[in-house]
Amino acid sequence: MNNDHDDHDSSLPDGVDLRALSAFVDGEMPDHERERIAALVAGHPQAAARVAAWRAQKAALRVLCGVSPGEAERVSADYAEPGGPDEPHAADDPAVIVLRPRTPWWRRVGVAACWLAAGAGLALALGPLAPRLTGGAWNGLGASAPSFAERADIAYAVYTPERRHPVEVAASEEEHLIAWLSKRLNRPLSVPSLQEYGYSLVGGRLLPGEAGPAAQFMYENRGGARLTLYVTGTARDENAFRLLRDGNRRTFYWISDGMGYALSGPIAEGKLRSIAVDVCSALGGKPEAWQ
């Protein structure tokens, strides 16, 4: 029985079905066919949006599965625009999911207990040396980054490689963007200017947060480098300014008046910190308390 009609979707351009679109996203087709699909998708907004969504999902899975720092550039290339200069070939970096037999629960519990004991002992032994080894970024046992900072880092990794659909609402509609996200987060928001640092607002998007909606504002400089500001409500009550590192990405995060903020980017820590201090001040925070 032929089920080809099941792949047809009225939102796709003529000559492209779901199987072809999926193979295009995964880089599983010859060059000439990929170029043909890229040309059709480029002229079809609904299909282009679907490709962007699938690539974002694939990028999120790669990040959540712990892509190593050395693979960061290849991961970014995987989600470049169709037909772009750094579009991957299937043979370059195939996406493979390996399924392994499930380990018995009692064995997993035993291994976890051993690692927990070893980790606690190592933390106690190295605790006094940690601030010197990490340049002061380590905050001690149990002081790991809150989930909103980790979510901000993942959101940066997922959306900044996008060329055509990096945001939901562009900076040209800044007034609408601020009003929309303020309504969704149930709090007046503002977008700080980073023009003095050479970064212009690209736009923003709504994201799921730890306990409700979150907002991401994206900035870009003339060289194409991007920064993101992540904003969400949080139940934490503290006045601290901390750093989260993940490969070549850095995220400075802080909490102010019931809101969590995280500024992410791959630039030098000193420069990113200076920008974060100014952003905190512009948003009504008190960065002088961090000094």
Kinemage of the C-alpha trace (Angstrom):
@kinemage 1
@onewidth
@group {chain A} dominant
@subgroup {mainchain}
@vectorlist {calphas} color= white
{ca met a 1} P 0.000 0.000 0.000
{ca asn a 2} L 1.374 3.418 -0.948
{ca asn a 3} L 1.285 5.913 1.930
{ca asp a 4} L 2.980 8.770 0.122
{ca his a 5} L -0.153 10.868 0.428
{ca asp a 6} L 0.302 10.850 4.218
{ca asp a 7} L 3.387 13.045 3.835
{ca his a 8} L 1.596 15.749 1.869
{ca asp a 9} L 1.012 19.009 3.729
{ca ser a 10} L -0.790 21.982 2.241
{ca ser a 11} L 1.574 24.309 4.125
{ca leu a 12} L 4.550 23.027 2.081
{ca pro a 13} L 5.598 24.280 -1.357
{ca asp a 14} L 4.848 22.166 -4.404
{ca gly a 15} L 7.437 19.456 -4.930
{ca val a 16} L 8.303 19.122 -1.242
{ca asp a 17} L 6.784 16.636 1.196
{ca leu a 18} L 7.454 16.025 4.891
{ca arg a 19} L 9.970 13.257 4.206
{ca ala a 20} L 11.990 15.503 1.903
{ca leu a 21} L 11.829 18.385 4.375
{ca ser a 22} L 13.000 16.128 7.212
{ca ala a 23} L 15.897 14.823 5.099
{ca phe a 24} L 16.783 18.416 4.210
{ca val a 25} L 16.966 19.436 7.891
{ca asp a 26} L 19.084 16.376 8.737
{ca gly a 27} L 21.412 16.845 5.740
{ca glu a 28} L 20.488 13.439 4.327
{ca met a 29} L 20.229 14.217 0.621
{ca pro a 30} L 22.531 14.938 -2.345
{ca asp a 31} L 23.825 18.474 -2.875
{ca his a 32} L 21.702 19.191 -5.934
{ca glu a 33} L 18.508 18.066 -4.171
{ca arg a 34} L 19.366 20.075 -1.061
{ca glu a 35} L 19.860 23.198 -3.192
{ca arg a 36} L 16.489 22.622 -4.853
{ca ile a 37} L 14.702 22.257 -1.506
{ca ala a 38} L 16.527 25.293 -0.078
{ca ala a 39} L 15.326 27.449 -2.976
{ca leu a 40} L 11.716 26.295 -2.545
{ca val a 41} L 11.782 26.768 1.238
{ca ala a 42} L 13.307 30.244 0.929
{ca gly a 43} L 10.251 31.407 -1.010
{ca his a 44} L 7.714 29.783 1.290
{ca pro a 45} L 7.376 31.421 4.768
{ca gln a 46} L 5.416 28.534 6.339
{ca ala a 47} L 7.941 25.941 5.237
{ca ala a 48} L 10.847 28.154 6.338
{ca ala a 49} L 9.248 28.551 9.774
{ca arg a 50} L 8.858 24.780 10.066
{ca val a 51} L 12.522 24.222 9.135
{ca ala a 52} L 13.586 26.784 11.755
{ca ala a 53} L 11.431 25.109 14.420
{ca trp a 54} L 12.815 21.643 13.625
{ca arg a 55} L 16.378 22.943 13.708
{ca ala a 56} L 15.757 24.673 17.045
{ca gln a 57} L 14.395 21.431 18.512
{ca lys a 58} L 17.377 19.497 17.203
{ca ala a 59} L 19.785 22.095 18.603
{ca ala a 60} L 18.068 21.968 22.003
{ca leu a 61} L 18.450 18.188 22.112
{ca arg a 62} L 22.137 18.464 21.222
{ca val a 63} L 22.744 21.040 23.964
{ca leu a 64} L 20.727 19.134 26.574
{ca cys a 65} L 22.638 15.956 25.735
{ca gly a 66} L 25.901 17.685 26.625
{ca val a 67} L 27.734 18.586 23.442
{ca ser a 68} L 31.399 19.103 24.343
{ca pro a 69} L 33.025 22.543 23.975
{ca gly a 70} L 35.137 21.285 21.086
{ca glu a 71} L 32.010 20.534 19.090
{ca ala a 72} L 30.450 23.979 19.637
{ca glu a 73} L 31.369 25.331 16.212
{ca arg a 74} L 30.041 22.248 14.450
{ca val a 75} L 26.779 22.425 16.369
{ca ser a 76} L 26.333 26.077 15.400
{ca ala a 77} L 26.962 25.164 11.773
{ca asp a 78} L 24.275 22.494 11.919
{ca tyr a 79} L 21.648 25.169 12.379
{ca ala a 80} L 22.758 27.747 9.846
{ca glu a 81} L 20.287 28.880 7.214
{ca pro a 82} L 19.458 26.452 4.374
{ca gly a 83} L 21.822 26.848 1.476
{ca gly a 84} L 24.191 29.029 3.546
{ca pro a 85} L 27.976 28.804 3.303
{ca asp a 86} L 28.298 26.728 6.460
{ca glu a 87} L 25.474 24.306 5.802
{ca pro a 88} L 26.616 20.817 6.903
{ca his a 89} L 26.869 17.686 4.830
{ca ala a 90} L 25.501 14.483 6.199
{ca ala a 91} L 28.946 12.902 6.291
{ca asp a 92} L 30.492 15.764 8.293
{ca asp a 93} L 28.662 15.331 11.570
{ca pro a 94} L 25.815 12.784 11.433
{ca ala a 95} L 23.163 13.062 14.134
{ca val a 96} L 23.000 9.654 15.793
{ca ile a 97} L 21.083 8.568 18.881
{ca val a 98} L 22.462 5.397 20.467
{ca leu a 99} L 20.034 3.288 22.453
{ca arg a 100} L 21.532 1.080 25.154
{ca pro a 101} L 19.965 -1.632 27.341
{ca arg a 102} L 18.431 -0.245 30.517
{ca thr a 103} L 20.621 -0.763 33.584
{ca pro a 104} L 18.831 -2.406 36.571
{ca trp a 105} L 17.624 0.175 39.104
{ca trp a 106} L 19.602 -1.335 41.973
{ca arg a 107} L 22.820 -1.019 40.018
{ca arg a 108} L 22.093 2.618 39.108
{ca val a 109} L 21.398 3.423 42.775
{ca gly a 110} L 24.653 1.800 43.867
{ca val a 111} L 26.724 3.632 41.262
{ca ala a 112} L 25.032 6.946 42.105
{ca ala a 113} L 25.769 6.458 45.816
{ca cys a 114} L 29.442 5.775 45.086
{ca trp a 115} L 29.767 8.859 42.903
{ca leu a 116} L 27.949 10.991 45.462
{ca ala a 117} L 30.341 9.902 48.207
{ca ala a 118} L 33.381 10.467 45.983
{ca gly a 119} L 32.117 13.875 44.872
{ca ala a 120} L 31.420 15.015 48.424
{ca gly a 121} L 34.904 13.952 49.528
{ca leu a 122} L 36.526 15.728 46.585
{ca ala a 123} L 34.542 18.901 47.264
{ca leu a 124} L 35.602 18.905 50.919
{ca ala a 125} L 39.232 18.308 49.971
{ca leu a 126} L 39.380 20.957 47.231
{ca gly a 127} L 36.922 23.455 48.709
{ca pro a 128} L 39.571 25.838 50.112
{ca leu a 129} L 41.448 25.822 46.780
{ca ala a 130} L 38.412 26.172 44.500
{ca pro a 131} L 38.176 29.994 44.427
{ca arg a 132} L 41.835 30.217 43.341
{ca leu a 133} L 41.524 27.422 40.773
{ca thr a 134} L 38.426 28.969 39.163
{ca gly a 135} L 39.236 32.643 39.434
{ca gly a 136} L 36.581 33.237 42.077
{ca ala a 137} L 33.718 31.915 39.958
{ca trp a 138} L 33.156 28.846 42.163
{ca asn a 139} L 30.615 29.500 44.919
{ca gly a 140} L 31.131 26.490 47.142
{ca leu a 141} L 29.319 23.185 47.658
{ca gly a 142} L 25.607 23.496 46.942
{ca ala a 143} L 25.935 26.931 45.284
{ca ser a 144} L 25.297 25.773 41.734
{ca ala a 145} L 23.611 28.049 39.218
{ca pro a 146} L 19.834 28.349 39.552
{ca ser a 147} L 17.858 26.750 36.771
{ca phe a 148} L 16.958 30.092 35.177
{ca ala a 149} L 20.674 30.723 34.471
{ca glu a 150} L 21.037 27.271 32.924
{ca arg a 151} L 17.872 27.824 30.867
{ca ala a 152} L 19.279 31.162 29.699
{ca asp a 153} L 22.500 29.468 28.582
{ca ile a 154} L 20.591 26.771 26.675
{ca ala a 155} L 18.302 29.358 25.052
{ca tyr a 156} L 21.385 31.275 23.898
{ca ala a 157} L 22.872 28.114 22.361
{ca val a 158} L 19.611 27.241 20.600
{ca tyr a 159} L 18.522 30.561 19.124
{ca thr a 160} L 21.620 32.667 18.407
{ca pro a 161} L 22.818 30.453 15.497
{ca glu a 162} L 19.532 31.129 13.658
{ca arg a 163} L 20.001 33.559 10.791
{ca arg a 164} L 16.456 33.982 9.483
{ca his a 165} L 14.317 33.334 12.582
{ca pro a 166} L 16.376 34.278 15.641
{ca val a 167} L 13.436 36.081 17.306
{ca glu a 168} L 9.649 36.020 17.313
{ca val a 169} L 9.171 39.797 17.234
{ca ala a 170} L 11.759 42.019 15.541
{ca ala a 171} L 13.241 45.213 16.953
{ca ser a 172} L 11.255 47.186 14.365
{ca glu a 173} L 8.213 46.387 16.546
{ca glu a 174} L 9.935 47.126 19.851
{ca glu a 175} L 6.895 48.806 21.424
{ca his a 176} L 4.702 45.802 20.653
{ca leu a 177} L 7.455 43.406 21.793
{ca ile a 178} L 7.762 45.064 25.201
{ca ala a 179} L 4.000 45.297 25.717
{ca trp a 180} L 3.469 41.653 24.734
{ca leu a 181} L 6.217 40.213 26.930
{ca ser a 182} L 5.269 42.490 29.847
{ca lys a 183} L 1.740 41.139 29.679
{ca arg a 184} L 2.895 37.515 29.509
{ca leu a 185} L 5.343 37.896 32.428
{ca asn a 186} L 2.783 40.022 34.321
{ca arg a 187} L 5.388 42.685 35.024
{ca pro a 188} L 6.478 45.892 33.243
{ca leu a 189} L 9.599 45.151 31.233
{ca ser a 190} L 12.084 47.409 29.502
{ca val a 191} L 14.846 46.718 27.016
{ca pro a 192} L 18.201 48.268 27.957
{ca ser a 193} L 20.255 49.789 25.153
{ca leu a 194} L 23.678 48.282 24.426
{ca gln a 195} L 24.551 50.713 21.633
{ca glu a 196} L 27.581 52.053 23.515
{ca tyr a 197} L 29.045 48.541 23.371
{ca gly a 198} L 28.262 48.195 19.661
{ca tyr a 199} L 25.243 45.902 20.049
{ca ser a 200} L 21.829 46.653 18.550
{ca leu a 201} L 18.551 45.002 19.487
{ca val a 202} L 17.508 42.205 17.108
{ca gly a 203} L 14.205 41.477 18.858
{ca gly a 204} L 12.846 39.038 21.389
{ca arg a 205} L 10.802 35.948 22.063
{ca leu a 206} L 8.701 34.238 24.721
{ca leu a 207} L 10.150 31.121 26.371
{ca pro a 208} L 9.014 28.640 29.041
{ca gly a 209} L 10.650 29.402 32.384
{ca glu a 210} L 11.132 27.439 35.573
{ca ala a 211} L 7.834 28.532 37.108
{ca gly a 212} L 6.159 30.498 34.327
{ca pro a 213} L 6.925 32.498 31.191
{ca ala a 214} L 10.363 33.933 30.438
{ca ala a 215} L 11.562 36.489 27.904
{ca gln a 216} L 14.701 36.511 25.777
{ca phe a 217} L 16.007 39.701 24.165
{ca met a 218} L 18.706 39.320 21.531
{ca tyr a 219} L 21.400 41.818 20.517
{ca glu a 220} L 23.907 41.748 17.653
{ca asn a 221} L 27.012 43.753 16.709
{ca arg a 222} L 28.283 44.596 13.229
{ca gly a 223} L 30.436 41.481 13.180
{ca gly a 224} L 27.397 39.263 13.732
{ca ala a 225} L 28.274 38.341 17.340
{ca arg a 226} L 25.227 38.069 19.573
{ca leu a 227} L 24.305 38.556 23.219
{ca thr a 228} L 21.028 37.607 24.899
{ca leu a 229} L 19.275 38.922 27.984
{ca tyr a 230} L 17.010 36.365 29.673
{ca val a 231} L 14.333 37.615 32.087
{ca thr a 232} L 11.994 35.565 34.278
{ca gly a 233} L 10.235 35.606 37.633
{ca thr a 234} L 11.913 33.704 40.467
{ca ala a 235} L 11.093 32.766 44.039
{ca arg a 236} L 14.727 33.112 45.098
{ca asp a 237} L 15.527 36.024 47.375
{ca glu a 238} L 19.180 36.964 47.211
{ca asn a 239} L 21.445 39.751 46.128
{ca ala a 240} L 24.281 38.102 44.265
{ca phe a 241} L 26.055 38.324 40.940
{ca arg a 242} L 27.486 35.080 39.628
{ca leu a 243} L 29.028 33.530 36.546
{ca leu a 244} L 28.042 30.348 34.702
{ca arg a 245} L 30.528 28.942 32.177
{ca asp a 246} L 29.731 26.402 29.461
{ca gly a 247} L 32.472 25.905 26.896
{ca asn a 248} L 33.170 29.270 25.264
{ca arg a 249} L 29.849 30.699 26.488
{ca arg a 250} L 29.546 32.788 29.644
{ca thr a 251} L 26.431 33.862 31.498
{ca phe a 252} L 26.406 36.500 34.221
{ca tyr a 253} L 23.205 36.207 36.239
{ca trp a 254} L 21.603 38.036 39.135
{ca ile a 255} L 18.296 38.457 40.983
{ca ser a 256} L 16.576 41.761 41.630
{ca asp a 257} L 13.116 42.450 43.049
{ca gly a 258} L 11.749 38.964 42.403
{ca met a 259} L 13.117 38.746 38.866
{ca gly a 260} L 16.010 36.667 37.553
{ca tyr a 261} L 18.245 38.129 34.847
{ca ala a 262} L 20.961 36.438 32.794
{ca leu a 263} L 23.223 38.000 30.180
{ca ser a 264} L 24.850 35.411 27.913
{ca gly a 265} L 27.542 35.593 25.250
{ca pro a 266} L 30.887 34.201 24.051
{ca ile a 267} L 32.895 37.356 24.803
{ca ala a 268} L 35.601 37.995 27.419
{ca glu a 269} L 34.432 37.783 31.020
{ca gly a 270} L 35.598 41.287 31.902
{ca lys a 271} L 33.676 42.881 29.038
{ca leu a 272} L 30.558 40.802 29.616
{ca arg a 273} L 30.649 41.676 33.313
{ca ser a 274} L 30.858 45.406 32.508
{ca ile a 275} L 27.851 45.118 30.203
{ca ala a 276} L 25.925 43.119 32.832
{ca val a 277} L 26.608 45.762 35.487
{ca asp a 278} L 25.234 48.480 33.205
{ca val a 279} L 22.219 46.336 32.282
{ca cys a 280} L 21.437 45.689 35.949
{ca ser a 281} L 21.653 49.405 36.719
{ca ala a 282} L 19.439 50.293 33.729
{ca leu a 283} L 16.811 47.821 34.938
{ca gly a 284} L 16.671 49.349 38.419
{ca gly a 285} L 19.034 46.955 40.172
{ca lys a 286} L 21.870 47.800 42.539
{ca pro a 287} L 25.107 46.420 41.079
{ca glu a 288} L 27.117 48.412 43.637
{ca ala a 289} L 26.050 45.773 46.171
{ca trp a 290} L 28.086 43.176 44.235
{ca gln a 291} L 31.410 44.977 44.583
